[in-house]
Each structure stands twice: as structure tokens, then as C-alpha cells.
Amino acid sequence: MLGGTEFVGRAVTDAALQRGWEVTVFHRGRHAPPPGVTALTGDRTTGAPGLAALAEDGREWDLVVDTWSGAPAAVRDAARLLSGRAGHFSYVSSRSVYAYPAAAGLDEDGPLVAGASPDDGDVPYDRAKRGGELAALGAFGDRALLARAGLIIGPGENIGRLPWWLNRIARGGPVIAPGAPGTELQFIDARDLAGWLLDAAARGLHGAYNTVSRPGHATMGELLAACVAATGSDAELRWTDADILRAAGAEPWSDLPIWLPPGELYDTLHRGGHTKAHAAGLRCRPVGETVADTWSWLRALGGTAPRRPDRPAVGLAPELEAKLLAL
């Protein structure tokens, strides 16, 4: 496991350990590795010196999983190093690799972002993920699996989207609920992604798969109702029209996490093609389970979720929420 100490990487590591697999975690040492793994430490952003512990380890592995989302050269260097010592390489990519806007229902053969390269340094997220895909394919060919995830939520989330909704709703009182309750969402629980990745790799699957739920696996109303139920809150959801939110300066996705109004971005992020991965065994648990388990995890941490330093904070500012509630 390249990484393996946070969110998706941790979910993959935990799932492999639960299966009784022997797991090696190669990480930068910023977080404690999960109990039961063999830990190697290095910073692959520094090139060959940072990969020394991995290079000097003489073992071979059946499977490598990589969740890297920074400069794709890091994927290139690790994949090249491991190509002769590992049987299969699974790269957690993103549906952001599709050229924007991605039409509703777009499958894995859709047009991709241009200009991405495995040799790139710091580039925008979409190009970084596509460059990572090309690096994986360059080193492993038809032994490489590309899991193009969409919105990922669940216990361990270090972006803050579902944790923000849970904490806000837990405080109770009137809560701005964006748009219409029937707005359909598309996402995946990190644990469902992890389980499918391990199953797919064990079967030798390769190539690209959109690893997302079906569109409408849950609605915005069902998600927020699940937050109310999980927290036991007295929150009152105040459904507010998208035009009113925009006029007040409330931004979809960032101020109001997960939610998007109808349009190109909504189709791109919440209406992606999903049939190939589901035909290959992907199953997505009910939203209520994801929400309840995320709340239990948050409570165990005292209510404050970890947050990646390279991602901005999300959530509606109290002052703006008060302004909207007064309308």
C-alpha cells in the first residue's frame, strides 16, 4: 500500500488486513501506520532518495494500491520501481480525468483531459490524476487497474464534506438545506471502494472503471435526513432555492458541501456512468449506514475530523447562514 494511513488508503489497508492479507505500508511517516502492517518510510516526492526503503526491500507483492493525487511523477517513479516486483497495480484515480463538461451517463470511453503526462510536476488535480493513470499504465500495462472514483465519503474523510453537515446538524435549530430534497446524488463510501478494489485486483481486472454509485443512490434530502437521525438532533431543515443561495453569495460544493444545482457541473459530478463497475461487482451500502458510521467515527475523535492541508475548509459561514435564515 503506497500511503495507507488516511481515508481511502487507510480503508484499503483495513480491508486487506480484515481478509488476513499481509500488508506493507510505504508512507511518509506523518501518521501512525495501522496496527498489523509492515511499515516502510520514505518521501517519494524527492525521487529516488525518498524511495530508498522501498528499493532496498527485497520482497515481492501480489498487489500494489496507490492513491496519490499530487505530481504524477511520484506515481511514475514508484510504479517503475515495483513493476518487476508486483503482480498488479491499482491506482485510485478520479472522474476528474474526463474533459469538462462530462455529459450525464458518460462511460469510461469518454474524452479525457489533454496535456497530462507521467513526467509532470505540480499540475491541476485533473491533469495530476490522468498523469498518474498514464504512469501506472506505462509501468504495468494490462496489469494496471484505474479506479475512477467520484465523490468519496465515509469514516475517515479528511476533506470535511460529510463531517461538516453532521456537525452543523448536530448543533440543531434551523439549518439551510440547499435546493430541492429530491436532488439526486452520486458518491461512494470509501469502504465500498476499498472492498471492490481488492476483489477486482484479485480477479486480475485491468483498465478503467468508474467506481461510483448509480446516480440517485441517495438524494440530498435522504442524506440530510440521515444526518438528523444519526445525530439525534432537533435540526429543522430549511430547503432554500438555488437562486436565493446564489444571490446571497453561498457557493455550491464549497459553502454547501456535496450539493450542486442542475447544470454541467452537476451532470459531471453526480450523473456519471456506473454500469461497468457494478457489472464487475461494485456494491454500495445505504446512505444511512455511511452517515451513521461517519458520525460514530467523528464522535470518537471529539467531533473534529482531520483535514488535508492541501484542501480548503468547506462549509457555510455562520454569518451567511444567519443572513439566509433571516430571508
Order of alpha helices (4+ residues) and beta strands (2+ residues): alpha-beta-beta-alpha-beta-alpha-beta-alpha-beta-beta-alpha-beta-beta-beta-alpha-beta-beta-alpha-beta-alpha-alpha-alpha-alpha-alpha
